[in-house]
Amino acid sequence: MRLLLDTHTFIWFVTNSPKLSVIVRSLIEDENNEKLLSTASLWEMAIKQSTGKLSFSLPFREFIEQQLSRNSTELLNINLDHITVVATLPFHHRDPSIGF
């Protein structure tokens, strides 16, 4: 199964948060599943860290690289095609990172 982890899911997983359900944790831990994390999530985490709303036990880059490697998670880059599709989606809610 291919899993695209959103920002919260990735943070909760790597920090061992009880906010992450047992089912989701087991899916991420399953070595047969492909784990992806968007570079947009990294950008969001970097912004949150710079504003003091998020911190990790290591410097940002070191922590992220360690967790990506440790958890066999690949980065999913964003290109113009992806952004173009987003521009055509119906409006459902505000920026989800606002309440983070």
GIPESUL-V678637 format. One record per backbone hydrogen bond with DSSP energy under -1.0 kcal/mol. CO is the residue of the C=O (numbers start at 1). NH is the residue of the N-H. If there is no record, write none. Layout:
BEGIN
co=CO nh=NH
co=CO nh=NH
END
This chain:
BEGIN
co=1 nh=34
co=3 nh=36
co=6 nh=10
co=7 nh=11
co=8 nh=12
co=9 nh=13
co=10 nh=14
co=11 nh=15
co=12 nh=17
co=13 nh=16
co=17 nh=20
co=21 nh=25
co=22 nh=26
co=23 nh=27
co=24 nh=28
co=25 nh=29
co=26 nh=30
co=30 nh=33
co=34 nh=3
co=35 nh=74
co=36 nh=5
co=37 nh=76
co=38 nh=42
co=39 nh=43
co=40 nh=44
co=41 nh=45
co=42 nh=46
co=43 nh=47
co=44 nh=48
co=45 nh=49
co=46 nh=50
co=47 nh=51
co=48 nh=53
co=49 nh=52
co=59 nh=63
co=60 nh=64
co=61 nh=65
co=62 nh=66
co=63 nh=67
co=64 nh=68
co=65 nh=69
co=66 nh=70
co=67 nh=71
co=68 nh=73
co=69 nh=72
co=74 nh=37
co=76 nh=39
co=79 nh=83
co=80 nh=84
co=81 nh=85
co=82 nh=86
co=83 nh=87
co=85 nh=88
co=86 nh=89
co=95 nh=98
END
